Amino acid sequence: MNDIERQKQIESDTARDGAVRWAQSTEYQLATDTKRTRDLMGTSLKSLADAIRAEQDALKSSRGAKLPKYGVPLLSLGHQEIALITLGMLFNSISRSEYEECVAPRVTPVAYDIGQRCRLERMHDLLRGREVSVADELRCRNRSGHAGRRAAELARKLDDGDDWTKNYRSYHLGEKLIALAIRHAEFDGQPVFELKKEQENYGRGIKTMQRIGLTTVAEDWLAEQTPDAMFLFCPIYLPMIVPPRPWTSLSEGGYLATPMRLLKRQTGKKAQQLVENADLSAVFSAVNALQNTAFRINKDVHRQMRDAWDAGHPLFGLKKGAETLNPTQSKGRQKVMAFRLSQSTQLLEEPRFYFPHQLDHRGRAYPIPQLMNPQSDSIGRSLLEFADGKPLGERGAYWLAIHTANCYGKNKVSFDRRRAWVHQNEQEIIAFADNPLPSHRFWGEADKLWMFLAACHEWKRYRERGPGVLSHLPVSMDGTCNGYQHLSAMGRDPIGGGATNLIPGNEPADVYQQVADRAELRIRQDAEGDGPNADIARQLLGKIDRDGAKHATMTTPYGVTRGTIAKQLLEAEPVMHCKDPKKCAKYLAQVLEECIREVAVEAGRIMKCLRDAAGAIARENRGMVWTTPVGFRVVHESREPKGVRVATVDRTILVYEEDEKRRIAWRKQVDGIVAHLVHSMDAAHMMRTINRLHAEGIRHFAMVHDSYGVHASDVDVLNRVLREEFVRIYSEPVLQNFLDEQRKAHRDITLPDPPQTGTLDIRQVLSSPYFFA
C-alpha cells in the first residue's frame, strides 16, 4: 500500500480500526492477568457498545412507532464504531476543556461534535463502499411495499446532508449517545461520566448550565494510565502522512477523503459570495505553503518527555507554574499530555507528516489537527521539528543562540547579551540536554520549558558537529505586542512605535514594562495623597510589575473593556491578596487603561474612530466588509442570534443559529471591530511574508499569527522580508483606505474622519532589529 492509499485509509478508518483494536484489547484482557488500570478501556467500551446495540435493536423492532430524530443516524453505523466515537469525543472534549478553560465542557456543543463525528464516519463508509444499508435496517420495522419506499427515502435523505441541518440530527444523536454513555459506560460497576450542573448570572436572571465530566473512578484510572493506553481515543483530525490537497477554491483542499472547507466557520450566503468572488490567489498560495511544510517528531524531546512521565512526573518536573494550578487544571494538563504523547508515539516513525490548514473569517490561518501542531503551546510545539534539515552555518548558529536564549526568557535584552548568555552557560546547556533531571535549575527558570530543552539539543549537536550540521529546529521571530505595532503603524505614532520597536534601538523596548512603570508612578501619587483612592492605592503600592500590566496591555487593542480587565485582575497576584480585591481591581483597571493610552497615543484615537464607524453603520442595521492587502474579504456582521429550542429525548436544548434577517448586534459590532481589523492585517502580513519567502526559495514554515518560524539558516532572509512587507503595507494609508471602502459601501451614512497621523517614518522598521525578535 502506498502512502496515498494509507492516508485515505487513516482518514476513513479511524473509528473502524479503533473498534478492531478494542476487540483485540478485550481478548487480550481475557487471556491475561487483568489489571485494574487496563479495565476501564475495555469495560466501558463494551458496556456502551452493548447499550447502543440494544437501542438499535429496539428501533428496528418498534413497528409502526414514529422514529425519534436520532433513530435513522443511529442505525447508520455499527454499534462498536459509535461507542468508540462517543467515548473518544467525550474523553477528548473533557480533557481539552479542563486544560484550556479549567472547567468541564458544556453538554450541548459536545453533543453536536459527537453527532458530526458520526456523520463524518458515515461519509467515509460511503466513500469506501462499506456503509450500513439504512434502508434494509428500516425495512425490519415493516415489510409492506409502502414502508420499503419510505425506508429508502429516509436513507437517501440521511446521506443527502440537508436533512442533518434541517432536523438538527447532530444534536439529537449526540444527546442520545451522551445519555447512553452516562447510564451505561461503567468501570468496576461505577459510571464513568456524570452531569454537572452549574449556575451563572445571565442578564437579570440565573442560567443553569449542564456540563459533562468524569467521575472520581474514571479520574483515578486516568491518573494511573500510560499514554500508550490512550491510543483508542483518537482526535477527529490527525496530521497527514502525505502533502495535503492544495486549496484551489473554498471547498477543494486539505484532506484527501475528508470533506473540508477552507473557512473554519460556516458563513452566511452574503459572506460566502463576497469571499468566493474575491481574488484569493495570494491567500491560496500562502496557505498551501504552510500546509506543505513537512514535520517529524523530535525524538530527543519525545524520549525525555516519556522518561519524565514514566518516572512519575505527570507535570514533567515543571516546578515553574505548577504551584499555581488548581486540581482541575492539573488533571486537565495530565490528560492532554497523555493524549499528546500517545499521538506523538504513533507518529514517531513517520519520516514526514503535514498539517492541513483552514482560515477564520479574518483570514488567520490555523492547523486543523489539534493537541499538537505548529501553533500549540510550548509543550506541543517542542515535539515537532522540520522533517527536512538544512546546514546550520555560522549565521544559523547565531540565530540558534538567540532562539535558545529567547526560550529561556532572555528576550528582553539585546541580541549580544542573549548570545553571550548562551556561551556563558554552554556547558550547563549541553549537560541539560544529556540529562534534564527534574531537580535541574533550568526547569524552574526557563520560560518555554520544553522548547528550551529542544533548543539545548540543537545547540549540543552544533557544538559537536560544527556549522555544517543539519538543523531541523524551527527558529521563531516574535512581534512586540503585535496589535499595537499595527495600530501604531496605522497612525504613524512615534510614541507607540517606539514602545513596540517600530523604531531602531540598542535594546528592545518593552511596552508592558513602560505601562507598568507609569501605573506604579500613578499609584504612588494617589497613595501619597488624601484622595478617595488613597487607601486602595496604598494596598497596591509596589506590586505592579510588567506581568501585572501585560494582560491588560496586550488585550486592549482587541476591544477588551475596563470591566473585563477588572475581572481578570481579580485573579492576579497583585490584587487577589489585597484586603478589598474588588475595589482594587476596579481602580487598577482604570489606571492601566489610562496609562496604556499614554504609551500608545495614536492607537487609542484609532480605536475610538473604528468603534464610532462600526457603531454608525450598525445603527442602520448593516455590517462591514473590507479587503485586506492579500485580497481576502472580511465580513464583520454579527447579528442577534436566533434561538431555536430543540426537544431531544432527554431534554430541551437551546440552539443558536445565524440568520441574515436578524438585526445587527450593535454592541458586538462595536466591540469586535478593532480586533477583527487588526487580526485581518496581521494575517495579511503573514501571508505576504510567506509568499515572498516562498518566491525566494524557502519551503519550511512554522507560523503563529505574530511569530514566524523558519530554519535558523533562513532567519536573516525572514527578518528582511517580514520588515519589507510590513513597510509595503503601511506605506499606504491603511486606515484611510479602510474608511473610504466603508464610505463607498454606505454612502448615506456619515462616518468619522481618521485622526491626524503622527510623524513616524514607517521606513525605520527596515532597520529596527527588535521589530520581530
Secondary structure, DSSP 8 states (H G I E B T S, - for coil): --HHHHHHHHHHSHHHHHHHHHHHHHHHHHHS---HHHHHHHHHHHHHHHHHHHHHHHHHH-TTS---TTHHHHTTS-HHHHHHHHHHHHHHHHHHHHHHTSS--BHHHHHHHHHHHHHHHHHHHHHTT----HHHHHHTT--SHHHHHHHHHHHHHHHHSHHHHHTTHHHHHHHHHHHHHHHH-EETTEESEEEEEEEEEETTEEEEEEEEEE-HHHHHHHHT--GGGGTTS--SS--BSS--EEEEETTEEESSSS---SBSS---HHHHHHHHTS--HHHHHHHHHHHT--EEE-HHHHHHHHHHHHTT-TTTT--TTGGG--HHHHHHHHHHHHHHHHHHHHTTT-S-BB--EEE-TTS-EEESS-SSSTTS-HHHHHTEEESS-EE-HHHHHHHHHHHHHHHHT-TTS-HHHHHHHHHHTHHHHHHHHH---TTSHHHHH-SSHHHHHHHHHHHHHHHHH-TTSEE--EEEEEBSSHHHHHHHHHTT-HHHHHHTTSS--SS---HHHHHHHHHHHHHHHHHHS-STTHHHHHHHTT---HHHHHHHHHHGGGT--HHHHHHHHTTSHHHHTSSSHHHHHHHHHHHHHHHHHHHSHHHHHHHHHHHHHHHHHHHTT--EEEE-TTS-EEEE--B--EEEEEE-SS-EEEEEE--TTS-B-HHHHHHHHHHHHHHHHHHHHHHHHHHHHHHTT----EEETTEEEEEGGGHHHHHHHHHHHHHHHHTS-HHHHHHHHHHHH-TTS------------GGGGGG-TTSB-
